[in-house]
Amino acid sequence: MGFFEGKVAVVTGAARGIGQAIAVDLAERGADVALCDLQKEWLDETVAAVEAKGRKALAVAVDVGDGDAVNACIKEVLGIFGKIDIMVNNAGITKDTLLMRMSEQDWDDVLRVNLKGTFLFSRAVARPMMKQRSGSIVNIASVIGLIGNAGQANYAASKAGVIALTKSTAKELAPRGVRANSIAPGFISSKMTDALSQEVRDKMMANIPVARFGGPEDIAKAVAFLASDEAAYVTGQCLSVNGGMVM
């Protein structure tokens, strides 16, 4: 489990759910982790979990859609850890409603966090990674970015954009030894899915060949693979982790 010994990772949206699982899994595999979320106190639980694995944790409050804040965050991480080996862009939000009812603000807010945030962090780590001629960027997209979904035009567009952004990033950075890949999670167990009625859960389950929702740990393991040297010949790809929902 120690194949990230001596490595430094940055994870956005690390306070809970998938982001927290990714951060703790990377720490368990040996990485020190910079944890980013909108408010620093939200990160206390993840900090404790990372430190319980014997690794260093740095909590940083950052608005991922603010370029100056993102640049300051990466500067702080580099100042403390000296390098960044793994960048995981996980921060994301939803503001669901039908297209004809969707406000421009709902559209802008979702694109700002999900797509612009991924762009800003990728841009911020590109130079130091290229300089060290190594690094892995893993962007969390969504199955919705592959197939679309009624009531989620903004979310679908943002996640499809993340997939395309990842491919362009991979092509630009590959000559300097830096890889970029994305992951498209399917239905992942969360407080939101736990609150759904059994009827709704059954309808969702009918579309999943493995007949279960995924867990945050399923995404964390996929991130670990793509971030590791085991995936040294993998770049510009979108790995679907959705129990066969999309083939």
Order of alpha helices (4+ residues) and beta strands (2+ residues): beta-alpha-beta-alpha-beta-alpha-beta-alpha-alpha-beta-alpha-alpha-beta-alpha-alpha-alpha-beta
